Amino acid sequence: MVRVRTPNATEVVEEPPLAYADWMGTKHLSALEVSLREEVLASITLSEENGRVTVFRNGKHTDCEREKLGGRWRIVD
């Protein structure tokens, strides 16, 4: 995640509620919201539970399952 500055009161625009998938947790919802900011190109999350990598751009997401990325993650000491 990339932290961007908090907008001041004059920059805040009221947005409609975000549509999201039922499998999305707090990290995914945060990445979804961040992806809507003008200064953000994309946000990426990695699921600790199943290895799913999700890329968010402009409030839309694409994801890839662990198996499609090469199987199990290798831990390097």
PDB file of N, CA, C and O in Angstrom, chain B, residues numbered from 101:
ATOM      1  N   MET B 101       0.829  -1.177   0.000  1.00  0.00           N
ATOM      2  CA  MET B 101       0.000   0.000   0.000  1.00  0.00           C
ATOM      3  C   MET B 101       0.877   1.245   0.000  1.00  0.00           C
ATOM      4  O   MET B 101       1.985   1.257   0.537  1.00  0.00           O
ATOM      5  N   VAL B 102       0.357   2.264  -0.605  1.00  0.00           N
ATOM      6  CA  VAL B 102       1.021   3.554  -0.635  1.00  0.00           C
ATOM      7  C   VAL B 102       0.170   4.520   0.176  1.00  0.00           C
ATOM      8  O   VAL B 102      -1.037   4.630  -0.040  1.00  0.00           O
ATOM      9  N   ARG B 103       0.794   5.204   1.092  1.00  0.00           N
ATOM     10  CA  ARG B 103       0.049   6.189   1.884  1.00  0.00           C
ATOM     11  C   ARG B 103       0.127   7.528   1.178  1.00  0.00           C
ATOM     12  O   ARG B 103       1.205   7.990   0.805  1.00  0.00           O
ATOM     13  N   VAL B 104      -1.021   8.137   1.003  1.00  0.00           N
ATOM     14  CA  VAL B 104      -1.087   9.470   0.401  1.00  0.00           C
ATOM     15  C   VAL B 104      -1.630  10.428   1.454  1.00  0.00           C
ATOM     16  O   VAL B 104      -2.218   9.998   2.446  1.00  0.00           O
ATOM     17  N   ARG B 105      -1.437  11.690   1.242  1.00  0.00           N
ATOM     18  CA  ARG B 105      -1.890  12.659   2.228  1.00  0.00           C
ATOM     19  C   ARG B 105      -3.413  12.671   2.333  1.00  0.00           C
ATOM     20  O   ARG B 105      -4.118  12.367   1.371  1.00  0.00           O
ATOM     21  N   THR B 106      -3.895  13.020   3.494  1.00  0.00           N
ATOM     22  CA  THR B 106      -5.322  13.129   3.719  1.00  0.00           C
ATOM     23  C   THR B 106      -5.808  14.424   3.093  1.00  0.00           C
ATOM     24  O   THR B 106      -5.222  15.479   3.337  1.00  0.00           O
ATOM     25  N   PRO B 107      -6.875  14.371   2.283  1.00  0.00           N
ATOM     26  CA  PRO B 107      -7.370  15.604   1.662  1.00  0.00           C
ATOM     27  C   PRO B 107      -7.972  16.538   2.710  1.00  0.00           C
ATOM     28  O   PRO B 107      -8.478  16.093   3.740  1.00  0.00           O
ATOM     29  N   ASN B 108      -7.910  17.832   2.431  1.00  0.00           N
ATOM     30  CA  ASN B 108      -8.537  18.783   3.347  1.00  0.00           C
ATOM     31  C   ASN B 108     -10.033  18.861   3.029  1.00  0.00           C
ATOM     32  O   ASN B 108     -10.494  18.266   2.054  1.00  0.00           O
ATOM     33  N   ALA B 109     -10.777  19.582   3.839  1.00  0.00           N
ATOM     34  CA  ALA B 109     -12.239  19.617   3.728  1.00  0.00           C
ATOM     35  C   ALA B 109     -12.727  20.112   2.372  1.00  0.00           C
ATOM     36  O   ALA B 109     -13.783  19.676   1.914  1.00  0.00           O
ATOM     37  N   THR B 110     -11.995  21.004   1.719  1.00  0.00           N
ATOM     38  CA  THR B 110     -12.436  21.519   0.422  1.00  0.00           C
ATOM     39  C   THR B 110     -12.195  20.521  -0.707  1.00  0.00           C
ATOM     40  O   THR B 110     -12.791  20.645  -1.778  1.00  0.00           O
ATOM     41  N   GLU B 111     -11.329  19.534  -0.480  1.00  0.00           N
ATOM     42  CA  GLU B 111     -11.020  18.538  -1.504  1.00  0.00           C
ATOM     43  C   GLU B 111     -11.893  17.287  -1.416  1.00  0.00           C
ATOM     44  O   GLU B 111     -11.911  16.473  -2.340  1.00  0.00           O
ATOM     45  N   VAL B 112     -12.611  17.137  -0.315  1.00  0.00           N
ATOM     46  CA  VAL B 112     -13.408  15.932  -0.110  1.00  0.00           C
ATOM     47  C   VAL B 112     -14.651  15.978  -0.995  1.00  0.00           C
ATOM     48  O   VAL B 112     -15.418  16.940  -0.974  1.00  0.00           O
ATOM     49  N   VAL B 113     -14.826  14.928  -1.761  1.00  0.00           N
ATOM     50  CA  VAL B 113     -15.995  14.802  -2.636  1.00  0.00           C
ATOM     51  C   VAL B 113     -16.808  13.608  -2.153  1.00  0.00           C
ATOM     52  O   VAL B 113     -16.266  12.522  -1.949  1.00  0.00           O
ATOM     53  N   GLU B 114     -18.097  13.811  -1.973  1.00  0.00           N
ATOM     54  CA  GLU B 114     -18.967  12.723  -1.525  1.00  0.00           C
ATOM     55  C   GLU B 114     -19.117  11.701  -2.650  1.00  0.00           C
ATOM     56  O   GLU B 114     -19.537  12.043  -3.756  1.00  0.00           O
ATOM     57  N   GLU B 115     -18.775  10.460  -2.364  1.00  0.00           N
ATOM     58  CA  GLU B 115     -18.833   9.389  -3.357  1.00  0.00           C
ATOM     59  C   GLU B 115     -19.973   8.435  -3.025  1.00  0.00           C
ATOM     60  O   GLU B 115     -20.311   8.261  -1.854  1.00  0.00           O
ATOM     61  N   PRO B 116     -20.571   7.813  -4.047  1.00  0.00           N
ATOM     62  CA  PRO B 116     -21.585   6.799  -3.762  1.00  0.00           C
ATOM     63  C   PRO B 116     -20.927   5.575  -3.120  1.00  0.00           C
ATOM     64  O   PRO B 116     -19.714   5.403  -3.235  1.00  0.00           O
ATOM     65  N   PRO B 117     -21.702   4.726  -2.451  1.00  0.00           N
ATOM     66  CA  PRO B 117     -21.137   3.526  -1.829  1.00  0.00           C
ATOM     67  C   PRO B 117     -20.419   2.649  -2.863  1.00  0.00           C
ATOM     68  O   PRO B 117     -20.852   2.544  -4.010  1.00  0.00           O
ATOM     69  N   LEU B 118     -19.320   2.025  -2.439  1.00  0.00           N
ATOM     70  CA  LEU B 118     -18.551   1.162  -3.333  1.00  0.00           C
ATOM     71  C   LEU B 118     -19.183  -0.218  -3.443  1.00  0.00           C
ATOM     72  O   LEU B 118     -19.656  -0.776  -2.452  1.00  0.00           O
ATOM     73  N   ALA B 119     -19.187  -0.760  -4.646  1.00  0.00           N
ATOM     74  CA  ALA B 119     -19.621  -2.141  -4.850  1.00  0.00           C
ATOM     75  C   ALA B 119     -18.392  -3.027  -4.699  1.00  0.00           C
ATOM     76  O   ALA B 119     -17.342  -2.738  -5.273  1.00  0.00           O
ATOM     77  N   TYR B 120     -18.517  -4.093  -3.938  1.00  0.00           N
ATOM     78  CA  TYR B 120     -17.378  -4.980  -3.724  1.00  0.00           C
ATOM     79  C   TYR B 120     -17.848  -6.422  -3.616  1.00  0.00           C
ATOM     80  O   TYR B 120     -19.009  -6.696  -3.312  1.00  0.00           O
ATOM     81  N   ALA B 121     -16.922  -7.335  -3.872  1.00  0.00           N
ATOM     82  CA  ALA B 121     -17.226  -8.766  -3.807  1.00  0.00           C
ATOM     83  C   ALA B 121     -17.293  -9.221  -2.351  1.00  0.00           C
ATOM     84  O   ALA B 121     -16.614  -8.659  -1.490  1.00  0.00           O
ATOM     85  N   ASP B 122     -18.114 -10.241  -2.075  1.00  0.00           N
ATOM     86  CA  ASP B 122     -18.291 -10.702  -0.702  1.00  0.00           C
ATOM     87  C   ASP B 122     -17.044 -11.345  -0.095  1.00  0.00           C
ATOM     88  O   ASP B 122     -16.955 -11.471   1.127  1.00  0.00           O
ATOM     89  N   TRP B 123     -16.090 -11.750  -0.915  1.00  0.00           N
ATOM     90  CA  TRP B 123     -14.869 -12.358  -0.393  1.00  0.00           C
ATOM     91  C   TRP B 123     -13.839 -11.326   0.047  1.00  0.00           C
ATOM     92  O   TRP B 123     -12.838 -11.692   0.664  1.00  0.00           O
ATOM     93  N   MET B 124     -14.053 -10.057  -0.251  1.00  0.00           N
ATOM     94  CA  MET B 124     -13.075  -9.021   0.079  1.00  0.00           C
ATOM     95  C   MET B 124     -13.073  -8.716   1.568  1.00  0.00           C
ATOM     96  O   MET B 124     -14.117  -8.490   2.180  1.00  0.00           O
ATOM     97  N   GLY B 125     -11.854  -8.717   2.142  1.00  0.00           N
ATOM     98  CA  GLY B 125     -11.681  -8.350   3.541  1.00  0.00           C
ATOM     99  C   GLY B 125     -11.260  -6.896   3.654  1.00  0.00           C
ATOM    100  O   GLY B 125     -11.366  -6.131   2.695  1.00  0.00           O
ATOM    101  N   THR B 126     -10.782  -6.520   4.832  1.00  0.00           N
ATOM    102  CA  THR B 126     -10.463  -5.119   5.075  1.00  0.00           C
ATOM    103  C   THR B 126      -9.316  -4.615   4.203  1.00  0.00           C
ATOM    104  O   THR B 126      -9.343  -3.470   3.750  1.00  0.00           O
ATOM    105  N   LYS B 127      -8.302  -5.458   3.960  1.00  0.00           N
ATOM    106  CA  LYS B 127      -7.183  -5.014   3.105  1.00  0.00           C
ATOM    107  C   LYS B 127      -7.668  -4.759   1.686  1.00  0.00           C
ATOM    108  O   LYS B 127      -7.272  -3.780   1.055  1.00  0.00           O
ATOM    109  N   HIS B 128      -8.529  -5.645   1.185  1.00  0.00           N
ATOM    110  CA  HIS B 128      -9.037  -5.490  -0.174  1.00  0.00           C
ATOM    111  C   HIS B 128      -9.944  -4.264  -0.287  1.00  0.00           C
ATOM    112  O   HIS B 128      -9.882  -3.529  -1.272  1.00  0.00           O
ATOM    113  N   LEU B 129     -10.779  -4.050   0.716  1.00  0.00           N
ATOM    114  CA  LEU B 129     -11.656  -2.883   0.682  1.00  0.00           C
ATOM    115  C   LEU B 129     -10.860  -1.592   0.743  1.00  0.00           C
ATOM    116  O   LEU B 129     -11.202  -0.616   0.075  1.00  0.00           O
ATOM    117  N   SER B 130      -9.810  -1.582   1.533  1.00  0.00           N
ATOM    118  CA  SER B 130      -8.943  -0.414   1.602  1.00  0.00           C
ATOM    119  C   SER B 130      -8.264  -0.162   0.264  1.00  0.00           C
ATOM    120  O   SER B 130      -8.204   0.976  -0.203  1.00  0.00           O
ATOM    121  N   ALA B 131      -7.753  -1.223  -0.354  1.00  0.00           N
ATOM    122  CA  ALA B 131      -7.099  -1.088  -1.658  1.00  0.00           C
ATOM    123  C   ALA B 131      -8.090  -0.603  -2.718  1.00  0.00           C
ATOM    124  O   ALA B 131      -7.737   0.199  -3.583  1.00  0.00           O
ATOM    125  N   LEU B 132      -9.319  -1.088  -2.648  1.00  0.00           N
ATOM    126  CA  LEU B 132     -10.362  -0.659  -3.580  1.00  0.00           C
ATOM    127  C   LEU B 132     -10.599   0.842  -3.457  1.00  0.00           C
ATOM    128  O   LEU B 132     -10.630   1.557  -4.459  1.00  0.00           O
ATOM    129  N   GLU B 133     -10.764   1.311  -2.230  1.00  0.00           N
ATOM    130  CA  GLU B 133     -11.010   2.742  -2.023  1.00  0.00           C
ATOM    131  C   GLU B 133      -9.813   3.589  -2.457  1.00  0.00           C
ATOM    132  O   GLU B 133      -9.989   4.624  -3.099  1.00  0.00           O
ATOM    133  N   VAL B 134      -8.606   3.159  -2.111  1.00  0.00           N
ATOM    134  CA  VAL B 134      -7.403   3.902  -2.485  1.00  0.00           C
ATOM    135  C   VAL B 134      -7.273   3.996  -3.994  1.00  0.00           C
ATOM    136  O   VAL B 134      -6.816   5.016  -4.511  1.00  0.00           O
ATOM    137  N   SER B 135      -7.669   2.946  -4.715  1.00  0.00           N
ATOM    138  CA  SER B 135      -7.530   2.938  -6.175  1.00  0.00           C
ATOM    139  C   SER B 135      -8.371   4.005  -6.859  1.00  0.00           C
ATOM    140  O   SER B 135      -8.133   4.324  -8.024  1.00  0.00           O
ATOM    141  N   LEU B 136      -9.342   4.557  -6.158  1.00  0.00           N
ATOM    142  CA  LEU B 136     -10.200   5.602  -6.729  1.00  0.00           C
ATOM    143  C   LEU B 136      -9.566   6.991  -6.669  1.00  0.00           C
ATOM    144  O   LEU B 136     -10.046   7.922  -7.315  1.00  0.00           O
ATOM    145  N   ARG B 137      -8.508   7.127  -5.907  1.00  0.00           N
ATOM    146  CA  ARG B 137      -7.861   8.440  -5.776  1.00  0.00           C
ATOM    147  C   ARG B 137      -7.120   8.796  -7.058  1.00  0.00           C
ATOM    148  O   ARG B 137      -6.470   7.953  -7.676  1.00  0.00           O
ATOM    149  N   GLU B 138      -7.231  10.041  -7.435  1.00  0.00           N
ATOM    150  CA  GLU B 138      -6.655  10.521  -8.690  1.00  0.00           C
ATOM    151  C   GLU B 138      -5.148  10.290  -8.782  1.00  0.00           C
ATOM    152  O   GLU B 138      -4.631   9.978  -9.855  1.00  0.00           O
ATOM    153  N   GLU B 139      -4.444  10.443  -7.662  1.00  0.00           N
ATOM    154  CA  GLU B 139      -2.990  10.333  -7.679  1.00  0.00           C
ATOM    155  C   GLU B 139      -2.479   8.892  -7.573  1.00  0.00           C
ATOM    156  O   GLU B 139      -1.268   8.672  -7.567  1.00  0.00           O
ATOM    157  N   VAL B 140      -3.375   7.916  -7.490  1.00  0.00           N
ATOM    158  CA  VAL B 140      -2.985   6.508  -7.356  1.00  0.00           C
ATOM    159  C   VAL B 140      -3.187   5.800  -8.689  1.00  0.00           C
ATOM    160  O   VAL B 140      -4.277   5.833  -9.261  1.00  0.00           O
ATOM    161  N   LEU B 141      -2.130   5.161  -9.179  1.00  0.00           N
ATOM    162  CA  LEU B 141      -2.225   4.404 -10.431  1.00  0.00           C
ATOM    163  C   LEU B 141      -2.900   3.068 -10.215  1.00  0.00           C
ATOM    164  O   LEU B 141      -3.765   2.675 -10.998  1.00  0.00           O
ATOM    165  N   ALA B 142      -2.513   2.362  -9.157  1.00  0.00           N
ATOM    166  CA  ALA B 142      -3.084   1.048  -8.851  1.00  0.00           C
ATOM    167  C   ALA B 142      -2.738   0.694  -7.420  1.00  0.00           C
ATOM    168  O   ALA B 142      -1.784   1.227  -6.852  1.00  0.00           O
ATOM    169  N   SER B 143      -3.514  -0.205  -6.840  1.00  0.00           N
ATOM    170  CA  SER B 143      -3.180  -0.761  -5.529  1.00  0.00           C
ATOM    171  C   SER B 143      -3.266  -2.278  -5.659  1.00  0.00           C
ATOM    172  O   SER B 143      -4.082  -2.808  -6.413  1.00  0.00           O
ATOM    173  N   ILE B 144      -2.412  -2.960  -4.912  1.00  0.00           N
ATOM    174  CA  ILE B 144      -2.285  -4.410  -5.032  1.00  0.00           C
ATOM    175  C   ILE B 144      -2.388  -5.036  -3.648  1.00  0.00           C
ATOM    176  O   ILE B 144      -1.825  -4.520  -2.683  1.00  0.00           O
ATOM    177  N   THR B 145      -3.114  -6.156  -3.556  1.00  0.00           N
ATOM    178  CA  THR B 145      -3.187  -6.904  -2.306  1.00  0.00           C
ATOM    179  C   THR B 145      -2.811  -8.352  -2.552  1.00  0.00           C
ATOM    180  O   THR B 145      -2.963  -8.874  -3.656  1.00  0.00           O
ATOM    181  N   LEU B 146      -2.317  -8.987  -1.505  1.00  0.00           N
ATOM    182  CA  LEU B 146      -1.990 -10.413  -1.520  1.00  0.00           C
ATOM    183  C   LEU B 146      -2.742 -11.043  -0.371  1.00  0.00           C
ATOM    184  O   LEU B 146      -2.549 -10.662   0.784  1.00  0.00           O
ATOM    185  N   SER B 147      -3.601 -12.009  -0.674  1.00  0.00           N
ATOM    186  CA  SER B 147      -4.367 -12.689   0.359  1.00  0.00           C
ATOM    187  C   SER B 147      -3.475 -13.660   1.113  1.00  0.00           C
ATOM    188  O   SER B 147      -2.820 -14.507   0.505  1.00  0.00           O
ATOM    189  N   GLU B 148      -3.447 -13.542   2.434  1.00  0.00           N
ATOM    190  CA  GLU B 148      -2.688 -14.473   3.256  1.00  0.00           C
ATOM    191  C   GLU B 148      -3.365 -15.836   3.312  1.00  0.00           C
ATOM    192  O   GLU B 148      -2.702 -16.850   3.532  1.00  0.00           O
ATOM    193  N   GLU B 149      -4.666 -15.867   3.116  1.00  0.00           N
ATOM    194  CA  GLU B 149      -5.421 -17.116   3.229  1.00  0.00           C
ATOM    195  C   GLU B 149      -5.250 -18.030   2.029  1.00  0.00           C
ATOM    196  O   GLU B 149      -5.069 -19.237   2.189  1.00  0.00           O
ATOM    197  N   ASN B 150      -5.307 -17.459   0.814  1.00  0.00           N
ATOM    198  CA  ASN B 150      -5.280 -18.321  -0.367  1.00  0.00           C
ATOM    199  C   ASN B 150      -4.274 -17.898  -1.431  1.00  0.00           C
ATOM    200  O   ASN B 150      -4.195 -18.524  -2.487  1.00  0.00           O
ATOM    201  N   GLY B 151      -3.507 -16.848  -1.168  1.00  0.00           N
ATOM    202  CA  GLY B 151      -2.477 -16.424  -2.115  1.00  0.00           C
ATOM    203  C   GLY B 151      -2.981 -15.638  -3.304  1.00  0.00           C
ATOM    204  O   GLY B 151      -2.212 -15.353  -4.222  1.00  0.00           O
ATOM    205  N   ARG B 152      -4.237 -15.283  -3.314  1.00  0.00           N
ATOM    206  CA  ARG B 152      -4.814 -14.512  -4.423  1.00  0.00           C
ATOM    207  C   ARG B 152      -4.187 -13.130  -4.479  1.00  0.00           C
ATOM    208  O   ARG B 152      -4.127 -12.427  -3.470  1.00  0.00           O
ATOM    209  N   VAL B 153      -3.722 -12.742  -5.652  1.00  0.00           N
ATOM    210  CA  VAL B 153      -3.177 -11.406  -5.872  1.00  0.00           C
ATOM    211  C   VAL B 153      -4.238 -10.599  -6.610  1.00  0.00           C
ATOM    212  O   VAL B 153      -4.720 -11.007  -7.667  1.00  0.00           O
ATOM    213  N   THR B 154      -4.593  -9.458  -6.045  1.00  0.00           N
ATOM    214  CA  THR B 154      -5.643  -8.629  -6.639  1.00  0.00           C
ATOM    215  C   THR B 154      -5.073  -7.246  -6.933  1.00  0.00           C
ATOM    216  O   THR B 154      -4.431  -6.627  -6.086  1.00  0.00           O
ATOM    217  N   VAL B 155      -5.325  -6.777  -8.158  1.00  0.00           N
ATOM    218  CA  VAL B 155      -4.893  -5.448  -8.577  1.00  0.00           C
ATOM    219  C   VAL B 155      -6.147  -4.595  -8.755  1.00  0.00           C
ATOM    220  O   VAL B 155      -7.085  -4.983  -9.450  1.00  0.00           O
ATOM    221  N   PHE B 156      -6.144  -3.434  -8.117  1.00  0.00           N
ATOM    222  CA  PHE B 156      -7.264  -2.498  -8.200  1.00  0.00           C
ATOM    223  C   PHE B 156      -6.829  -1.271  -8.993  1.00  0.00           C
ATOM    224  O   PHE B 156      -5.781  -0.681  -8.733  1.00  0.00           O
ATOM    225  N   ARG B 157      -7.661  -0.900  -9.969  1.00  0.00           N
ATOM    226  CA  ARG B 157      -7.441   0.316 -10.759  1.00  0.00           C
ATOM    227  C   ARG B 157      -8.787   1.009 -10.938  1.00  0.00           C
ATOM    228  O   ARG B 157      -9.735   0.424 -11.463  1.00  0.00           O
ATOM    229  N   ASN B 158      -8.856   2.250 -10.500  1.00  0.00           N
ATOM    230  CA  ASN B 158     -10.078   3.052 -10.667  1.00  0.00           C
ATOM    231  C   ASN B 158     -11.333   2.344 -10.164  1.00  0.00           C
ATOM    232  O   ASN B 158     -12.388   2.422 -10.795  1.00  0.00           O
ATOM    233  N   GLY B 159     -11.221   1.653  -9.031  1.00  0.00           N
ATOM    234  CA  GLY B 159     -12.381   1.003  -8.436  1.00  0.00           C
ATOM    235  C   GLY B 159     -12.760  -0.333  -9.028  1.00  0.00           C
ATOM    236  O   GLY B 159     -13.742  -0.939  -8.600  1.00  0.00           O
ATOM    237  N   LYS B 160     -12.016  -0.801  -9.991  1.00  0.00           N
ATOM    238  CA  LYS B 160     -12.279  -2.120 -10.586  1.00  0.00           C
ATOM    239  C   LYS B 160     -11.118  -3.035 -10.214  1.00  0.00           C
ATOM    240  O   LYS B 160     -10.001  -2.568  -9.991  1.00  0.00           O
ATOM    241  N   HIS B 161     -11.381  -4.328 -10.150  1.00  0.00           N
ATOM    242  CA  HIS B 161     -10.316  -5.238  -9.753  1.00  0.00           C
ATOM    243  C   HIS B 161     -10.171  -6.410 -10.716  1.00  0.00           C
ATOM    244  O   HIS B 161     -11.125  -6.835 -11.368  1.00  0.00           O
ATOM    245  N   THR B 162      -8.958  -6.909 -10.779  1.00  0.00           N
ATOM    246  CA  THR B 162      -8.652  -8.167 -11.461  1.00  0.00           C
ATOM    247  C   THR B 162      -7.811  -8.969 -10.488  1.00  0.00           C
ATOM    248  O   THR B 162      -7.002  -8.411  -9.746  1.00  0.00           O
ATOM    249  N   ASP B 163      -8.003 -10.275 -10.491  1.00  0.00           N
ATOM    250  CA  ASP B 163      -7.201 -11.061  -9.575  1.00  0.00           C
ATOM    251  C   ASP B 163      -6.705 -12.327 -10.246  1.00  0.00           C
ATOM    252  O   ASP B 163      -7.211 -12.754 -11.284  1.00  0.00           O
ATOM    253  N   CYS B 164      -5.707 -12.903  -9.621  1.00  0.00           N
ATOM    254  CA  CYS B 164      -5.069 -14.095 -10.144  1.00  0.00           C
ATOM    255  C   CYS B 164      -4.836 -15.050  -8.977  1.00  0.00           C
ATOM    256  O   CYS B 164      -4.335 -14.643  -7.928  1.00  0.00           O
ATOM    257  N   GLU B 165      -5.193 -16.296  -9.157  1.00  0.00           N
ATOM    258  CA  GLU B 165      -5.006 -17.282  -8.103  1.00  0.00           C
ATOM    259  C   GLU B 165      -3.549 -17.714  -8.022  1.00  0.00           C
ATOM    260  O   GLU B 165      -2.798 -17.618  -8.993  1.00  0.00           O
ATOM    261  N   ARG B 166      -3.171 -18.188  -6.856  1.00  0.00           N
ATOM    262  CA  ARG B 166      -1.788 -18.601  -6.600  1.00  0.00           C
ATOM    263  C   ARG B 166      -1.291 -19.602  -7.644  1.00  0.00           C
ATOM    264  O   ARG B 166      -0.165 -19.474  -8.126  1.00  0.00           O
ATOM    265  N   GLU B 167      -2.098 -20.581  -7.997  1.00  0.00           N
ATOM    266  CA  GLU B 167      -1.678 -21.610  -8.952  1.00  0.00           C
ATOM    267  C   GLU B 167      -1.310 -21.018 -10.311  1.00  0.00           C
ATOM    268  O   GLU B 167      -0.420 -21.530 -10.991  1.00  0.00           O
ATOM    269  N   LYS B 168      -1.980 -19.958 -10.702  1.00  0.00           N
ATOM    270  CA  LYS B 168      -1.688 -19.311 -11.983  1.00  0.00           C
ATOM    271  C   LYS B 168      -0.409 -18.470 -11.928  1.00  0.00           C
ATOM    272  O   LYS B 168       0.134 -18.077 -12.960  1.00  0.00           O
ATOM    273  N   LEU B 169       0.057 -18.204 -10.715  1.00  0.00           N
ATOM    274  CA  LEU B 169       1.283 -17.418 -10.541  1.00  0.00           C
ATOM    275  C   LEU B 169       2.499 -18.298 -10.284  1.00  0.00           C
ATOM    276  O   LEU B 169       3.587 -17.786 -10.020  1.00  0.00           O
ATOM    277  N   GLY B 170       2.330 -19.609 -10.356  1.00  0.00           N
ATOM    278  CA  GLY B 170       3.474 -20.497 -10.182  1.00  0.00           C
ATOM    279  C   GLY B 170       3.406 -21.398  -8.980  1.00  0.00           C
ATOM    280  O   GLY B 170       4.433 -21.936  -8.566  1.00  0.00           O
ATOM    281  N   GLY B 171       2.239 -21.586  -8.401  1.00  0.00           N
ATOM    282  CA  GLY B 171       2.111 -22.533  -7.294  1.00  0.00           C
ATOM    283  C   GLY B 171       2.442 -21.922  -5.949  1.00  0.00           C
ATOM    284  O   GLY B 171       2.282 -20.720  -5.737  1.00  0.00           O
ATOM    285  N   ARG B 172       2.908 -22.771  -5.042  1.00  0.00           N
ATOM    286  CA  ARG B 172       3.189 -22.343  -3.663  1.00  0.00           C
ATOM    287  C   ARG B 172       4.280 -21.285  -3.612  1.00  0.00           C
ATOM    288  O   ARG B 172       5.218 -21.304  -4.409  1.00  0.00           O
ATOM    289  N   TRP B 173       4.147 -20.361  -2.664  1.00  0.00           N
ATOM    290  CA  TRP B 173       5.158 -19.353  -2.461  1.00  0.00           C
ATOM    291  C   TRP B 173       6.345 -19.997  -1.756  1.00  0.00           C
ATOM    292  O   TRP B 173       6.176 -20.824  -0.861  1.00  0.00           O
ATOM    293  N   ARG B 174       7.526 -19.616  -2.163  1.00  0.00           N
ATOM    294  CA  ARG B 174       8.740 -20.127  -1.520  1.00  0.00           C
ATOM    295  C   ARG B 174       9.208 -19.125  -0.484  1.00  0.00           C
ATOM    296  O   ARG B 174       9.267 -17.923  -0.745  1.00  0.00           O
ATOM    297  N   ILE B 175       9.536 -19.625   0.684  1.00  0.00           N
ATOM    298  CA  ILE B 175      10.041 -18.766   1.752  1.00  0.00           C
ATOM    299  C   ILE B 175      11.561 -18.808   1.707  1.00  0.00           C
ATOM    300  O   ILE B 175      12.164 -19.880   1.765  1.00  0.00           O
ATOM    301  N   VAL B 176      12.170 -17.645   1.605  1.00  0.00           N
ATOM    302  CA  VAL B 176      13.621 -17.544   1.530  1.00  0.00           C
ATOM    303  C   VAL B 176      14.131 -16.994   2.852  1.00  0.00           C
ATOM    304  O   VAL B 176      13.675 -15.943   3.304  1.00  0.00           O
ATOM    305  N   ASP B 177      15.063 -17.687   3.470  1.00  0.00           N
ATOM    306  CA  ASP B 177      15.621 -17.220   4.751  1.00  0.00           C
ATOM    307  C   ASP B 177      16.720 -16.226   4.529  1.00  0.00           C
ATOM    308  O   ASP B 177      17.305 -15.727   5.491  1.00  0.00           O
TER     309      ASP B 177
END
